[in-house]
């Protein structure tokens, strides 16, 4: 299986010095990334990170079989594709293998949590407006979740529970930043709040929780700009503490007074 990825490197990076890598997982799960401008990639590379965006199985644009390749297998083929792509990038670019973060929103938030719960490849995770308990998601919105999770397949109940990050919280050693929007009706706040409680219960865990007030699931697309900037600043500061060797740069000041193979490109 060939998986497409797009690697953005810092323009002023010393090519002889390894840089941290941020792996950005798209949402959907079927919404693909591609050869187009990415504000997040440009913002993060300006702080000295390499950024990898990818289309693991489940992404649209490669035919129905590829897009449907994770039905009933969330956290399976998609996770394997991303780990394989990261391995290919580590072999091809000056990346520090000890400083690899995974960040994502919605489905990407789910996969970010799943990856740090089930692999040691990633040293930091940021999950925004994500899903921690697939069974709860299925109960909330069966029309969407039933086909995605293969809810009618034999053994589905046990498999859905076993693929929920919240059931693996005790295995997460990486620092985790959890972000939720207070008015999110797609991935309700309780998904993130429950994950925070599960992580905070483990001795020695590093976990932070941020709420974006007055915004819904599509905060990063249609949210109030000042709230989006405030949230991005929190993400960048978290990465600076746990991934970077120097503080993140924030040129914009906002004041919100209202409430498994891989082909890198």
Secondary structure, DSSP 4 states (H G I P E B T S, - for coil): ---EEEEE--TT--TTS-EEEEEEEPSTTT----SS--HHHHHHHTTT-EEEEEE-TT-SSS-HHHHTTTTT-TTSHHHHHHHHHHHHHHHHS-EEEEEEEEEEETHHHHHHHHHHHH-SS-SEEEEES--S-HHHHHHH-HHHHHHHHTTTSTTHHHHHHHT-GGGGGGG--SEEEEEEETT-SSS-HHHHHHHHHHHHTSTT--EEEEEETT--TTHHHHS-HHHHHHHHHHHHHHHHHHT-SSPPP-------------EE-
